[in-house]
Amino acid sequence: MRSRLTRELKWFAAAFIVPMLLLIGTELMISRSKLPRWRRVVTLEDTCAYGSCFILPAFLWIVVLGLRNLRNEWQRYKEERRTTHR
């Protein structure tokens, strides 16, 4: 149970947290704002327009989760088919 939770957290970090942090960091470096950088980081004001830093990684997470589920179901189907046809 613990290893499964650890594996899921790794996938979540790879498909959601890391892209979100990359988008926020890129946005902070590229965009111009009159607010001090610390305030932009804390409040995400003038950063991540319309929540794109959260919406895009969430969409990526859903796609990755769906692809993993499809792969798992396909492997189960192949295993079931192999054992049935023996």
C-alpha positions in Angstrom: 0.0 0.0 0.0 2.8 2.4 0.9 4.8 1.7 -2.2 1.7 2.4 -4.4 1.1 5.7 -2.6 4.7 6.6 -3.2 4.5 5.7 -6.8 1.3 7.8 -7.3 2.9 10.8 -5.6 5.9 10.5 -7.9 3.6 10.5 -10.9 1.7 13.5 -9.5 4.9 15.4 -8.9 6.2 14.6 -12.4 3.0 15.4 -14.2 1.6 18.3 -12.2 3.9 19.9 -9.7 7.1 20.1 -11.8 5.3 21.6 -14.9 3.4 24.0 -12.6 6.6 25.3 -11.1 8.3 25.5 -14.5 5.4 27.6 -15.8 5.4 29.9 -12.8 9.2 30.3 -12.9 9.1 31.0 -16.7 6.3 33.5 -16.2 8.2 35.3 -13.4 11.3 35.6 -15.5 9.6 36.7 -18.7 6.8 39.0 -17.7 7.2 42.6 -16.6 5.4 43.9 -13.6 5.5 46.9 -11.3 5.1 44.6 -8.3 8.2 43.4 -6.4 9.2 39.8 -7.3 8.5 38.5 -3.7 5.0 39.8 -3.9 4.4 38.2 -7.3 5.7 34.9 -6.0 3.6 35.0 -2.8 0.3 36.2 -4.4 0.9 35.1 -8.1 -0.4 38.5 -9.0 0.5 39.5 -12.6 1.7 35.9 -13.0 -0.1 32.9 -14.4 -2.7 34.8 -16.3 -6.1 33.3 -15.8 -4.7 30.4 -13.8 -2.9 28.9 -16.8 0.0 27.7 -14.5 -2.5 25.5 -12.8 -5.0 24.6 -15.5 -2.4 23.3 -18.0 -0.6 21.1 -15.5 -4.0 19.8 -14.3 -4.9 18.9 -17.9 -1.5 17.2 -18.4 -2.1 15.2 -15.1 -5.5 14.1 -16.4 -4.0 13.0 -19.7 -1.1 11.1 -18.0 -3.5 9.4 -15.6 -5.8 8.4 -18.5 -2.9 7.0 -20.5 -1.6 5.0 -17.5 -5.1 3.6 -16.9 -5.3 2.6 -20.6 -1.9 0.9 -20.5 -2.9 -1.0 -17.3 -6.2 -2.1 -18.8 -4.4 -3.2 -22.0 -1.9 -5.2 -20.0 -4.7 -6.9 -18.0 -6.6 -7.7 -21.2 -3.5 -9.2 -22.8 -2.7 -11.3 -19.7 -6.4 -12.4 -19.4 -6.4 -13.4 -23.1 -3.2 -15.3 -22.8 -4.4 -17.3 -19.9 -7.8 -18.0 -21.4 -6.5 -19.3 -24.8 -4.0 -21.9 -23.3 
